[in-house]
Amino acid sequence: MQGGTMLTSITDGILCCLTGKTDNLVLPLESSKPSDGFEFVEVKPGRVLRVRHIVPERQPPEKQAPGEQRTDVDCNDNDNDPTEEPNKDSDVGTSVHCKRKISVYRDGQLVIENLGDVLHSEILQCQDGDLEPCSTVEVELADYREIASSPDPNPVPLPGPVHTGEQKPAPPPRRRRRKPKRTVLIDSKRVISSCKGTHSDVALFFVHGVGGSLDIWSSQLDFFSRLGYEVIAPDLAGHGASTAPQIAAAYTFYALAEDLRAIFKRYARKRNILIGHSYGVSFCTFLAHEYPDLVHKVVMINGGGPTALEPSLCSIFQLPSCVLHCLSPCLAWSFLKAGFARQGAKEKQLLKQGNAFNVSPFVLRAMMSGQYWPEGDEVYHAELTTPILLVHGMCDKFVPVDEDQRMAEILLFAFLKVIEEGSHMVMMECPDTVNTLLHEFFLWEPDMSKKSSCKADVEKTVSACETLTTLKHHKSVDK
């Protein structure tokens, strides 16, 4: 069977090379029935995305004209008053002071000073992701072995031998006070509340990555819709049952981000939670940065480090589409080995059911080449004030765990949870674990009774924080 698939793929690839055309016809899947909550949304003329939208029975679905935006929120207003009267079905929440100073120096250093509240998480005893009560973190944007931290052009010589019979300790070297190239100050209040399935002002958005589809979220969509949550999951352009434009510019980060902006503006409620996987994490970050008052919480699943996106010039995906077409069975098998901790019949079935890695070579090549987002660097991520849960599958061969650890270090309010038995497709491999973890995070609300003790701990550790934590820079990898 595998040999027949390979032979068919090679034959189609030869025809592709001779004709210069690829088979990019995308049709709705057999399961795409209106009764299942599937909709087709035209985000731009001729650009149609399939969206699974499940509205709980507790509220009747709102009829909207094509392209119409929700009337209960204003996605263009980022100045909503957090003190306004909350929805009668929602919790009041806890007010948190988000304050930090971000300084970028010319030698490649990023110094982050956390001056506001410190949050602690009790989700599933997830203590490894809690923020430590340390006021300052220093991050090397360049390799710290090549660039010294705050070099002193005039080093102080060590004192000579003292003959008084008493040895005096050598004074520490003086640090030259430098002027940062760029400084970003964040000082705002954010209300963080428990988001329950019974709350009518809560919506969950699920965003997949390269080669996936909304079907990879099947377990999550079914689980949370049964709990009463309104869930929205789109197919990216060229994926699943969405249309596949025959132009590479349709698959750049910016083009896909605008698609998701349109979807977000159409379905957004007052408190929205974004859940992204792999490349989808970048789009969730983009929306959280654009709409800080509407994005209440974010979940990043195997998303990688907080580095700007730049396509790799030496990637296999730079090969011609016809060659990728010939290699598609090998690529699918490689993805199965790298994306799942095990490669049994169950995982193969999950891959098939999730419609994962089932995209045309043209779309795959354009997606990988279009991952250019220079704005999404460490400073961009450090500016986020949204609470973020980082979920990492320990067996992931695409994204090393130290990249998610670096992300947790950069973000203001971040909690990292590592699932030992999971890999890159952890939400498909370990659905019960992921669903429980996400639900706990949705229900989580900060306990500010620890606020006074945390501030006392900060004062005690100021001297310890003078020895700053330095992290080695990790280059971005293909997600």
LOVOZA-769032 format. One record per residue (C-alpha): y, x, z negated; residue in three letters; residue number from 1. Coordinates in Angstrom, 2 decimals. Layout:
N
[[Y; X; Z]; "Ala"; NUM]
...
***
This chain:
479
[[0.00; 0.00; 0.00]; "Met"; 1]
[[2.36; 2.82; -0.89]; "Gln"; 2]
[[1.48; 4.59; 2.40]; "Gly"; 3]
[[2.26; 1.45; 4.39]; "Gly"; 4]
[[5.63; 1.14; 2.67]; "Thr"; 5]
[[6.41; 4.77; 3.42]; "Met"; 6]
[[5.42; 4.34; 7.09]; "Leu"; 7]
[[7.58; 1.24; 7.45]; "Thr"; 8]
[[10.49; 3.03; 5.78]; "Ser"; 9]
[[10.19; 6.04; 8.13]; "Ile"; 10]
[[10.01; 3.75; 11.19]; "Thr"; 11]
[[13.09; 1.83; 10.07]; "Asp"; 12]
[[14.85; 5.10; 9.38]; "Gly"; 13]
[[14.20; 6.39; 12.88]; "Ile"; 14]
[[15.53; 3.14; 14.35]; "Leu"; 15]
[[18.53; 3.47; 12.07]; "Cys"; 16]
[[19.25; 6.99; 13.36]; "Cys"; 17]
[[18.86; 5.89; 17.00]; "Leu"; 18]
[[20.96; 2.72; 16.76]; "Thr"; 19]
[[23.39; 3.80; 14.06]; "Gly"; 20]
[[22.82; 0.51; 12.23]; "Lys"; 21]
[[21.22; -0.29; 8.92]; "Thr"; 22]
[[19.71; -3.47; 7.66]; "Asp"; 23]
[[22.28; -4.61; 5.10]; "Asn"; 24]
[[21.70; -8.33; 5.23]; "Leu"; 25]
[[21.92; -9.73; 1.71]; "Val"; 26]
[[20.58; -13.21; 0.98]; "Leu"; 27]
[[20.47; -15.18; -2.27]; "Pro"; 28]
[[17.31; -14.64; -4.24]; "Leu"; 29]
[[14.73; -17.38; -4.58]; "Glu"; 30]
[[15.79; -17.90; -8.18]; "Ser"; 31]
[[19.42; -18.47; -7.20]; "Ser"; 32]
[[19.45; -22.22; -7.76]; "Lys"; 33]
[[22.59; -24.07; -8.86]; "Pro"; 34]
[[20.66; -25.46; -11.83]; "Ser"; 35]
[[20.16; -21.91; -13.09]; "Asp"; 36]
[[23.92; -21.40; -13.40]; "Gly"; 37]
[[24.46; -19.31; -10.26]; "Phe"; 38]
[[27.82; -19.45; -8.53]; "Glu"; 39]
[[29.26; -17.67; -5.50]; "Phe"; 40]
[[32.85; -16.55; -6.00]; "Val"; 41]
[[35.06; -15.31; -3.18]; "Glu"; 42]
[[37.12; -12.59; -4.82]; "Val"; 43]
[[38.75; -11.68; -1.50]; "Lys"; 44]
[[38.53; -13.18; 1.98]; "Pro"; 45]
[[34.98; -12.55; 3.15]; "Gly"; 46]
[[34.03; -10.76; -0.10]; "Arg"; 47]
[[31.71; -13.02; -2.09]; "Val"; 48]
[[30.03; -12.14; -5.36]; "Leu"; 49]
[[27.10; -13.93; -6.91]; "Arg"; 50]
[[27.78; -14.77; -10.56]; "Val"; 51]
[[25.45; -16.20; -13.13]; "Arg"; 52]
[[27.56; -18.37; -15.40]; "His"; 53]
[[25.85; -20.21; -18.23]; "Ile"; 54]
[[27.97; -22.62; -20.24]; "Val"; 55]
[[26.43; -23.87; -23.50]; "Pro"; 56]
[[25.78; -27.57; -23.85]; "Glu"; 57]
[[28.19; -27.81; -26.76]; "Arg"; 58]
[[31.07; -27.92; -24.29]; "Gln"; 59]
[[31.24; -29.46; -20.82]; "Pro"; 60]
[[31.71; -26.99; -17.97]; "Pro"; 61]
[[35.26; -26.86; -16.67]; "Glu"; 62]
[[35.62; -27.70; -13.02]; "Lys"; 63]
[[37.73; -25.13; -11.23]; "Gln"; 64]
[[38.93; -24.86; -7.71]; "Ala"; 65]
[[37.90; -21.68; -5.84]; "Pro"; 66]
[[39.97; -18.76; -7.08]; "Gly"; 67]
[[41.49; -20.78; -9.93]; "Glu"; 68]
[[42.10; -18.93; -13.18]; "Gln"; 69]
[[41.25; -20.18; -16.66]; "Arg"; 70]
[[44.11; -22.15; -18.17]; "Thr"; 71]
[[43.27; -21.41; -21.81]; "Asp"; 72]
[[44.26; -17.73; -21.62]; "Val"; 73]
[[46.84; -15.66; -19.80]; "Asp"; 74]
[[45.27; -12.50; -18.40]; "Cys"; 75]
[[48.66; -11.17; -17.37]; "Asn"; 76]
[[50.08; -11.33; -20.88]; "Asp"; 77]
[[49.24; -8.32; -23.02]; "Asn"; 78]
[[51.74; -9.28; -25.70]; "Asp"; 79]
[[49.85; -12.10; -27.35]; "Asn"; 80]
[[50.77; -12.55; -30.98]; "Asp"; 81]
[[47.73; -11.67; -33.11]; "Pro"; 82]
[[49.20; -13.73; -35.95]; "Thr"; 83]
[[49.15; -16.97; -33.99]; "Glu"; 84]
[[46.96; -19.78; -35.27]; "Glu"; 85]
[[43.35; -19.08; -34.26]; "Pro"; 86]
[[40.99; -21.49; -32.57]; "Asn"; 87]
[[39.66; -24.06; -35.03]; "Lys"; 88]
[[36.09; -23.05; -34.17]; "Asp"; 89]
[[36.64; -19.31; -34.67]; "Ser"; 90]
[[36.93; -17.05; -37.69]; "Asp"; 91]
[[40.32; -15.82; -38.81]; "Val"; 92]
[[39.20; -12.19; -38.68]; "Gly"; 93]
[[40.39; -9.00; -40.33]; "Thr"; 94]
[[43.59; -7.21; -39.45]; "Ser"; 95]
[[43.13; -3.49; -38.76]; "Val"; 96]
[[45.85; -0.87; -38.39]; "His"; 97]
[[45.23; 1.15; -35.22]; "Cys"; 98]
[[47.26; 4.33; -35.43]; "Lys"; 99]
[[46.59; 7.70; -33.88]; "Arg"; 100]
[[48.44; 10.58; -32.26]; "Lys"; 101]
[[46.97; 12.15; -29.13]; "Ile"; 102]
[[48.32; 15.57; -28.12]; "Ser"; 103]
[[47.39; 17.40; -24.92]; "Val"; 104]
[[48.14; 21.12; -24.72]; "Tyr"; 105]
[[48.52; 23.35; -21.69]; "Arg"; 106]
[[45.51; 25.49; -22.56]; "Asp"; 107]
[[43.18; 22.50; -22.27]; "Gly"; 108]
[[43.07; 21.31; -25.86]; "Gln"; 109]
[[43.11; 17.65; -26.89]; "Leu"; 110]
[[44.06; 17.05; -30.53]; "Val"; 111]
[[43.54; 13.55; -31.91]; "Ile"; 112]
[[45.02; 12.61; -35.29]; "Glu"; 113]
[[43.66; 9.36; -36.74]; "Asn"; 114]
[[46.34; 7.99; -39.04]; "Leu"; 115]
[[45.28; 4.36; -39.43]; "Gly"; 116]
[[42.35; 2.49; -40.93]; "Asp"; 117]
[[38.80; 3.83; -40.97]; "Val"; 118]
[[36.05; 1.35; -40.12]; "Leu"; 119]
[[32.50; 1.45; -41.39]; "His"; 120]
[[29.59; -0.37; -39.80]; "Ser"; 121]
[[26.65; -2.05; -41.46]; "Glu"; 122]
[[24.91; -3.08; -38.23]; "Ile"; 123]
[[21.20; -2.42; -38.61]; "Leu"; 124]
[[21.91; 0.41; -41.07]; "Gln"; 125]
[[23.62; 2.18; -38.16]; "Cys"; 126]
[[25.25; 4.87; -40.27]; "Gln"; 127]
[[25.00; 7.65; -37.69]; "Asp"; 128]
[[27.82; 6.14; -35.69]; "Gly"; 129]
[[30.29; 5.54; -38.51]; "Asp"; 130]
[[33.67; 7.20; -38.36]; "Leu"; 131]
[[34.04; 9.93; -40.92]; "Glu"; 132]
[[37.20; 9.85; -43.08]; "Pro"; 133]
[[38.64; 12.89; -41.33]; "Cys"; 134]
[[42.19; 12.66; -40.08]; "Ser"; 135]
[[42.11; 15.15; -37.22]; "Thr"; 136]
[[39.71; 16.02; -34.43]; "Val"; 137]
[[40.27; 18.80; -31.92]; "Glu"; 138]
[[38.48; 18.72; -28.59]; "Val"; 139]
[[38.35; 21.54; -26.06]; "Glu"; 140]
[[38.78; 20.21; -22.54]; "Leu"; 141]
[[37.79; 23.65; -21.26]; "Ala"; 142]
[[34.92; 25.79; -22.48]; "Asp"; 143]
[[35.92; 26.96; -25.94]; "Tyr"; 144]
[[34.19; 30.29; -25.38]; "Arg"; 145]
[[36.63; 31.12; -22.60]; "Glu"; 146]
[[39.89; 29.86; -24.11]; "Ile"; 147]
[[40.72; 30.74; -27.67]; "Ala"; 148]
[[42.23; 28.06; -29.91]; "Ser"; 149]
[[45.93; 28.62; -30.58]; "Ser"; 150]
[[46.08; 32.35; -29.78]; "Pro"; 151]
[[48.63; 34.32; -31.72]; "Asp"; 152]
[[50.47; 36.84; -29.48]; "Pro"; 153]
[[51.54; 38.84; -32.54]; "Asn"; 154]
[[48.51; 39.21; -34.79]; "Pro"; 155]
[[49.19; 40.21; -38.34]; "Val"; 156]
[[47.59; 43.62; -39.16]; "Pro"; 157]
[[45.30; 43.76; -42.13]; "Leu"; 158]
[[46.87; 45.40; -45.18]; "Pro"; 159]
[[45.88; 48.95; -46.05]; "Gly"; 160]
[[43.85; 49.93; -49.08]; "Pro"; 161]
[[45.46; 49.08; -52.37]; "Val"; 162]
[[45.19; 51.68; -55.16]; "His"; 163]
[[46.11; 49.43; -58.06]; "Thr"; 164]
[[42.47; 48.86; -58.83]; "Gly"; 165]
[[42.69; 45.25; -57.72]; "Glu"; 166]
[[41.62; 44.16; -54.20]; "Gln"; 167]
[[43.90; 41.51; -52.68]; "Lys"; 168]
[[42.42; 39.16; -50.10]; "Pro"; 169]
[[43.75; 39.50; -46.57]; "Ala"; 170]
[[46.15; 36.69; -45.61]; "Pro"; 171]
[[44.87; 34.28; -42.96]; "Pro"; 172]
[[46.27; 34.79; -39.46]; "Pro"; 173]
[[49.30; 32.70; -38.71]; "Arg"; 174]
[[48.97; 29.92; -36.13]; "Arg"; 175]
[[51.78; 29.70; -33.65]; "Arg"; 176]
[[53.26; 26.22; -33.55]; "Arg"; 177]
[[52.85; 25.03; -30.01]; "Arg"; 178]
[[54.56; 22.23; -28.15]; "Lys"; 179]
[[52.11; 19.80; -26.52]; "Pro"; 180]
[[52.34; 19.12; -22.82]; "Lys"; 181]
[[51.84; 15.41; -23.43]; "Arg"; 182]
[[51.82; 13.21; -26.52]; "Thr"; 183]
[[50.56; 9.64; -26.80]; "Val"; 184]
[[51.34; 7.58; -29.90]; "Leu"; 185]
[[49.35; 4.45; -30.70]; "Ile"; 186]
[[50.55; 2.18; -33.51]; "Asp"; 187]
[[49.41; -1.42; -33.41]; "Ser"; 188]
[[47.61; -4.13; -35.31]; "Lys"; 189]
[[44.30; -5.60; -34.13]; "Arg"; 190]
[[42.46; -8.58; -35.53]; "Val"; 191]
[[38.67; -8.09; -35.44]; "Ile"; 192]
[[36.53; -11.13; -36.15]; "Ser"; 193]
[[32.95; -12.30; -36.08]; "Ser"; 194]
[[32.06; -13.82; -32.70]; "Cys"; 195]
[[29.45; -16.55; -33.09]; "Lys"; 196]
[[27.69; -18.61; -30.47]; "Gly"; 197]
[[29.33; -21.74; -31.90]; "Thr"; 198]
[[32.81; -20.42; -31.14]; "His"; 199]
[[34.20; -22.00; -27.98]; "Ser"; 200]
[[36.73; -19.20; -27.43]; "Asp"; 201]
[[34.10; -16.44; -26.99]; "Val"; 202]
[[32.67; -15.28; -23.65]; "Ala"; 203]
[[30.22; -12.46; -22.90]; "Leu"; 204]
[[30.52; -10.43; -19.68]; "Phe"; 205]
[[27.57; -8.30; -18.49]; "Phe"; 206]
[[28.21; -5.60; -15.85]; "Val"; 207]
[[25.38; -3.62; -14.21]; "His"; 208]
[[25.53; -0.17; -12.62]; "Gly"; 209]
[[24.62; 1.48; -9.32]; "Val"; 210]
[[21.55; 0.00; -7.65]; "Gly"; 211]
[[21.16; -2.79; -10.20]; "Gly"; 212]
[[21.90; -6.50; -10.19]; "Ser"; 213]
[[22.66; -9.20; -12.69]; "Leu"; 214]
[[18.89; -9.74; -13.00]; "Asp"; 215]
[[18.53; -6.62; -15.16]; "Ile"; 216]
[[20.26; -8.68; -17.87]; "Trp"; 217]
[[17.77; -11.56; -17.73]; "Ser"; 218]
[[16.53; -11.09; -21.30]; "Ser"; 219]
[[20.07; -10.82; -22.66]; "Gln"; 220]
[[21.42; -13.77; -20.68]; "Leu"; 221]
[[18.58; -16.04; -21.81]; "Asp"; 222]
[[18.76; -14.86; -25.43]; "Phe"; 223]
[[22.51; -15.27; -25.91]; "Phe"; 224]
[[22.82; -18.50; -23.93]; "Ser"; 225]
[[20.18; -20.02; -26.22]; "Arg"; 226]
[[22.34; -18.98; -29.18]; "Leu"; 227]
[[25.24; -20.95; -27.69]; "Gly"; 228]
[[27.24; -18.13; -26.12]; "Tyr"; 229]
[[28.95; -18.56; -22.76]; "Glu"; 230]
[[27.64; -15.72; -20.57]; "Val"; 231]
[[28.93; -14.35; -17.26]; "Ile"; 232]
[[27.11; -11.73; -15.18]; "Ala"; 233]
[[28.19; -10.79; -11.63]; "Pro"; 234]
[[26.41; -8.90; -8.87]; "Asp"; 235]
[[28.59; -6.02; -7.67]; "Leu"; 236]
[[29.43; -5.97; -3.98]; "Ala"; 237]
[[26.40; -4.92; -1.93]; "Gly"; 238]
[[24.05; -5.61; -4.85]; "His"; 239]
[[21.78; -8.53; -5.64]; "Gly"; 240]
[[22.91; -11.56; -3.66]; "Ala"; 241]
[[26.56; -10.55; -3.18]; "Ser"; 242]
[[27.87; -9.78; 0.29]; "Thr"; 243]
[[27.61; -6.20; 1.54]; "Ala"; 244]
[[30.70; -5.14; 3.53]; "Pro"; 245]
[[30.00; -2.55; 6.21]; "Gln"; 246]
[[32.81; -0.22; 5.23]; "Ile"; 247]
[[32.60; 2.59; 2.67]; "Ala"; 248]
[[36.05; 1.78; 1.24]; "Ala"; 249]
[[34.61; -1.49; -0.11]; "Ala"; 250]
[[32.59; 0.45; -2.69]; "Tyr"; 251]
[[35.18; 2.74; -4.26]; "Thr"; 252]
[[35.74; 2.47; -7.99]; "Phe"; 253]
[[39.10; 0.81; -7.45]; "Tyr"; 254]
[[37.74; -1.79; -5.02]; "Ala"; 255]
[[34.92; -2.75; -7.38]; "Leu"; 256]
[[37.28; -2.74; -10.37]; "Ala"; 257]
[[39.55; -5.24; -8.64]; "Glu"; 258]
[[36.51; -7.45; -7.93]; "Asp"; 259]
[[35.67; -7.47; -11.61]; "Leu"; 260]
[[39.29; -8.06; -12.55]; "Arg"; 261]
[[39.16; -11.24; -10.45]; "Ala"; 262]
[[35.92; -12.32; -12.12]; "Ile"; 263]
[[37.36; -11.57; -15.56]; "Phe"; 264]
[[40.55; -13.54; -14.89]; "Lys"; 265]
[[38.52; -16.48; -13.64]; "Arg"; 266]
[[36.15; -16.79; -16.61]; "Tyr"; 267]
[[37.96; -15.10; -19.53]; "Ala"; 268]
[[38.29; -16.85; -22.85]; "Arg"; 269]
[[40.48; -15.86; -25.79]; "Lys"; 270]
[[37.92; -13.44; -27.27]; "Arg"; 271]
[[35.84; -11.66; -24.66]; "Asn"; 272]
[[33.04; -9.17; -25.20]; "Ile"; 273]
[[32.18; -6.75; -22.38]; "Leu"; 274]
[[28.68; -5.28; -22.08]; "Ile"; 275]
[[28.25; -2.53; -19.48]; "Gly"; 276]
[[25.34; -0.39; -18.39]; "His"; 277]
[[25.61; 3.07; -16.80]; "Ser"; 278]
[[28.33; 2.92; -14.10]; "Tyr"; 279]
[[29.19; -0.57; -15.33]; "Gly"; 280]
[[30.54; 1.00; -18.53]; "Val"; 281]
[[33.45; 2.47; -16.55]; "Ser"; 282]
[[34.50; -1.00; -15.37]; "Phe"; 283]
[[34.30; -2.34; -18.91]; "Cys"; 284]
[[36.51; 0.54; -20.04]; "Thr"; 285]
[[38.97; -0.28; -17.27]; "Phe"; 286]
[[39.18; -3.96; -18.28]; "Leu"; 287]
[[39.48; -3.12; -21.99]; "Ala"; 288]
[[42.38; -0.79; -21.18]; "His"; 289]
[[44.06; -3.35; -18.91]; "Glu"; 290]
[[43.61; -6.36; -21.22]; "Tyr"; 291]
[[43.53; -5.07; -24.83]; "Pro"; 292]
[[44.43; -8.47; -26.31]; "Asp"; 293]
[[41.69; -10.34; -24.46]; "Leu"; 294]
[[38.84; -7.83; -24.79]; "Val"; 295]
[[37.65; -8.27; -28.37]; "His"; 296]
[[34.66; -5.90; -28.41]; "Lys"; 297]
[[32.82; -3.63; -25.96]; "Val"; 298]
[[29.21; -2.48; -25.70]; "Val"; 299]
[[28.46; 0.69; -23.72]; "Met"; 300]
[[24.78; 1.20; -22.85]; "Ile"; 301]
[[23.91; 4.70; -21.58]; "Asn"; 302]
[[27.39; 5.10; -20.16]; "Gly"; 303]
[[27.88; 8.84; -20.59]; "Gly"; 304]
[[30.84; 10.87; -21.78]; "Gly"; 305]
[[34.58; 10.07; -21.65]; "Pro"; 306]
[[35.22; 12.11; -18.52]; "Thr"; 307]
[[37.04; 11.28; -15.31]; "Ala"; 308]
[[34.76; 10.24; -12.46]; "Leu"; 309]
[[34.36; 12.55; -9.50]; "Glu"; 310]
[[31.57; 12.34; -6.90]; "Pro"; 311]
[[29.19; 15.27; -6.61]; "Ser"; 312]
[[29.38; 17.03; -3.26]; "Leu"; 313]
[[25.86; 18.44; -3.63]; "Cys"; 314]
[[24.16; 15.15; -4.40]; "Ser"; 315]
[[21.21; 13.89; -2.35]; "Ile"; 316]
[[23.23; 10.74; -1.81]; "Phe"; 317]
[[25.54; 12.67; 0.50]; "Gln"; 318]
[[22.78; 12.67; 3.12]; "Leu"; 319]
[[23.12; 10.28; 6.09]; "Pro"; 320]
[[22.14; 6.67; 5.46]; "Ser"; 321]
[[19.22; 6.86; 7.89]; "Cys"; 322]
[[17.75; 9.81; 5.97]; "Val"; 323]
[[18.18; 7.96; 2.68]; "Leu"; 324]
[[16.41; 5.01; 4.28]; "His"; 325]
[[13.40; 7.22; 4.99]; "Cys"; 326]
[[13.49; 8.53; 1.45]; "Leu"; 327]
[[13.92; 5.13; -0.21]; "Ser"; 328]
[[10.32; 4.88; -1.53]; "Pro"; 329]
[[10.64; 8.34; -3.05]; "Cys"; 330]
[[14.03; 7.48; -4.54]; "Leu"; 331]
[[12.63; 4.29; -6.03]; "Ala"; 332]
[[9.73; 6.19; -7.59]; "Trp"; 333]
[[12.10; 8.85; -8.94]; "Ser"; 334]
[[14.27; 6.16; -10.45]; "Phe"; 335]
[[11.22; 4.59; -12.10]; "Leu"; 336]
[[10.27; 7.96; -13.66]; "Lys"; 337]
[[13.78; 8.77; -14.81]; "Ala"; 338]
[[14.91; 5.28; -15.78]; "Gly"; 339]
[[11.91; 4.23; -17.91]; "Phe"; 340]
[[10.21; 6.00; -20.78]; "Ala"; 341]
[[6.86; 4.86; -19.38]; "Arg"; 342]
[[5.79; 4.29; -15.78]; "Gln"; 343]
[[3.07; 1.67; -16.12]; "Gly"; 344]
[[2.48; -1.64; -14.38]; "Ala"; 345]
[[4.84; -3.38; -16.83]; "Lys"; 346]
[[7.74; -1.11; -15.91]; "Glu"; 347]
[[7.08; -1.52; -12.18]; "Lys"; 348]
[[7.14; -5.28; -12.64]; "Gln"; 349]
[[10.37; -5.06; -14.63]; "Leu"; 350]
[[11.91; -2.99; -11.84]; "Leu"; 351]
[[10.88; -5.60; -9.29]; "Lys"; 352]
[[12.00; -8.57; -11.37]; "Gln"; 353]
[[15.30; -6.92; -12.15]; "Gly"; 354]
[[15.94; -6.33; -8.46]; "Asn"; 355]
[[16.94; -2.80; -9.50]; "Ala"; 356]
[[17.43; -0.03; -6.97]; "Phe"; 357]
[[16.99; -2.60; -4.21]; "Asn"; 358]
[[20.14; -1.86; -2.22]; "Val"; 359]
[[20.65; -0.61; 1.29]; "Ser"; 360]
[[21.02; 3.18; 1.84]; "Pro"; 361]
[[24.53; 2.60; 3.18]; "Phe"; 362]
[[25.62; 0.81; -0.01]; "Val"; 363]
[[23.89; 3.37; -2.21]; "Leu"; 364]
[[25.58; 6.27; -0.43]; "Arg"; 365]
[[28.99; 4.56; -0.49]; "Ala"; 366]
[[28.65; 3.71; -4.19]; "Met"; 367]
[[27.85; 7.29; -5.16]; "Met"; 368]
[[30.59; 8.72; -2.96]; "Ser"; 369]
[[33.14; 6.21; -4.25]; "Gly"; 370]
[[32.88; 7.21; -7.91]; "Gln"; 371]
[[36.35; 8.70; -8.03]; "Tyr"; 372]
[[38.47; 7.69; -11.04]; "Trp"; 373]
[[40.69; 10.57; -12.24]; "Pro"; 374]
[[42.56; 8.32; -14.69]; "Glu"; 375]
[[39.44; 7.69; -16.77]; "Gly"; 376]
[[39.63; 10.93; -18.73]; "Asp"; 377]
[[39.43; 11.69; -22.47]; "Glu"; 378]
[[42.99; 10.54; -23.14]; "Val"; 379]
[[42.36; 7.24; -21.35]; "Tyr"; 380]
[[39.35; 6.57; -23.59]; "His"; 381]
[[41.15; 7.78; -26.70]; "Ala"; 382]
[[43.83; 5.15; -26.13]; "Glu"; 383]
[[41.35; 2.27; -26.55]; "Leu"; 384]
[[41.68; 0.35; -29.81]; "Thr"; 385]
[[38.77; -2.03; -29.17]; "Thr"; 386]
[[35.70; -1.74; -31.44]; "Pro"; 387]
[[32.90; -0.25; -29.33]; "Ile"; 388]
[[29.15; -0.11; -29.83]; "Leu"; 389]
[[27.39; 2.75; -28.04]; "Leu"; 390]
[[23.69; 2.19; -27.31]; "Val"; 391]
[[21.64; 5.13; -26.06]; "His"; 392]
[[17.99; 5.35; -25.02]; "Gly"; 393]
[[16.70; 8.66; -26.35]; "Met"; 394]
[[14.38; 9.20; -23.35]; "Cys"; 395]
[[17.21; 8.75; -20.82]; "Asp"; 396]
[[16.98; 11.46; -18.14]; "Lys"; 397]
[[20.25; 10.45; -16.46]; "Phe"; 398]
[[22.59; 10.55; -19.45]; "Val"; 399]
[[22.07; 13.13; -22.24]; "Pro"; 400]
[[22.58; 11.87; -25.78]; "Val"; 401]
[[25.30; 14.46; -26.43]; "Asp"; 402]
[[27.51; 12.71; -23.86]; "Glu"; 403]
[[27.41; 9.47; -25.85]; "Asp"; 404]
[[28.01; 11.49; -29.01]; "Gln"; 405]
[[31.09; 12.96; -27.38]; "Arg"; 406]
[[32.21; 9.45; -26.42]; "Met"; 407]
[[31.84; 8.31; -30.03]; "Ala"; 408]
[[33.95; 11.28; -31.15]; "Glu"; 409]
[[36.78; 10.44; -28.75]; "Ile"; 410]
[[36.96; 6.66; -29.30]; "Leu"; 411]
[[38.99; 5.22; -32.17]; "Leu"; 412]
[[36.44; 2.67; -33.46]; "Phe"; 413]
[[32.97; 3.55; -32.18]; "Ala"; 414]
[[29.45; 3.16; -33.57]; "Phe"; 415]
[[26.54; 4.97; -31.93]; "Leu"; 416]
[[22.98; 3.64; -32.08]; "Lys"; 417]
[[20.10; 5.62; -30.57]; "Val"; 418]
[[16.89; 3.78; -29.66]; "Ile"; 419]
[[14.08; 6.31; -29.82]; "Glu"; 420]
[[11.60; 4.48; -27.56]; "Glu"; 421]
[[14.16; 3.54; -24.89]; "Gly"; 422]
[[15.34; 5.24; -21.71]; "Ser"; 423]
[[18.07; 4.52; -19.16]; "His"; 424]
[[16.97; 0.90; -18.69]; "Met"; 425]
[[16.68; 0.34; -22.43]; "Val"; 426]
[[17.82; -3.31; -22.26]; "Met"; 427]
[[14.76; -4.04; -20.06]; "Met"; 428]
[[12.33; -1.79; -21.96]; "Glu"; 429]
[[13.31; -2.87; -25.48]; "Cys"; 430]
[[14.95; -6.31; -25.04]; "Pro"; 431]
[[14.31; -7.53; -28.58]; "Asp"; 432]
[[15.79; -4.41; -30.16]; "Thr"; 433]
[[18.83; -4.43; -27.88]; "Val"; 434]
[[19.41; -8.18; -28.30]; "Asn"; 435]
[[19.27; -7.93; -32.08]; "Thr"; 436]
[[21.58; -4.91; -32.11]; "Leu"; 437]
[[24.12; -6.59; -29.83]; "Leu"; 438]
[[24.04; -9.82; -31.81]; "His"; 439]
[[24.66; -7.96; -35.06]; "Glu"; 440]
[[27.64; -6.25; -33.46]; "Phe"; 441]
[[29.02; -9.54; -32.15]; "Phe"; 442]
[[28.83; -11.01; -35.67]; "Leu"; 443]
[[30.18; -7.87; -37.33]; "Trp"; 444]
[[33.59; -7.96; -38.98]; "Glu"; 445]
[[35.21; -5.01; -40.80]; "Pro"; 446]
[[34.99; -4.93; -44.57]; "Asp"; 447]
[[38.44; -3.73; -45.53]; "Met"; 448]
[[37.59; -3.76; -49.23]; "Ser"; 449]
[[36.65; -0.10; -48.60]; "Lys"; 450]
[[40.12; 0.55; -47.25]; "Lys"; 451]
[[41.64; 1.98; -50.43]; "Ser"; 452]
[[38.67; 4.23; -51.21]; "Ser"; 453]
[[38.60; 5.47; -47.61]; "Cys"; 454]
[[42.25; 6.47; -47.79]; "Lys"; 455]
[[41.58; 8.34; -51.02]; "Ala"; 456]
[[38.73; 10.20; -49.34]; "Asp"; 457]
[[41.07; 11.14; -46.49]; "Val"; 458]
[[43.57; 12.67; -48.90]; "Glu"; 459]
[[40.81; 14.70; -50.52]; "Lys"; 460]
[[39.55; 16.04; -47.21]; "Thr"; 461]
[[42.88; 17.03; -45.67]; "Val"; 462]
[[42.27; 20.69; -46.42]; "Ser"; 463]
[[38.76; 20.46; -44.97]; "Ala"; 464]
[[40.14; 18.90; -41.82]; "Cys"; 465]
[[42.31; 21.95; -41.22]; "Glu"; 466]
[[39.12; 23.53; -39.90]; "Thr"; 467]
[[38.96; 21.34; -36.85]; "Leu"; 468]
[[35.82; 20.17; -35.14]; "Thr"; 469]
[[35.50; 21.74; -31.71]; "Thr"; 470]
[[33.30; 20.21; -29.07]; "Leu"; 471]
[[32.08; 21.94; -25.97]; "Lys"; 472]
[[33.16; 20.19; -22.78]; "His"; 473]
[[30.41; 18.52; -20.78]; "His"; 474]
[[30.97; 18.00; -17.12]; "Lys"; 475]
[[30.52; 14.46; -15.80]; "Ser"; 476]
[[27.21; 13.62; -14.18]; "Val"; 477]
[[26.21; 10.95; -11.72]; "Asp"; 478]
[[25.71; 7.76; -13.63]; "Lys"; 479]
***
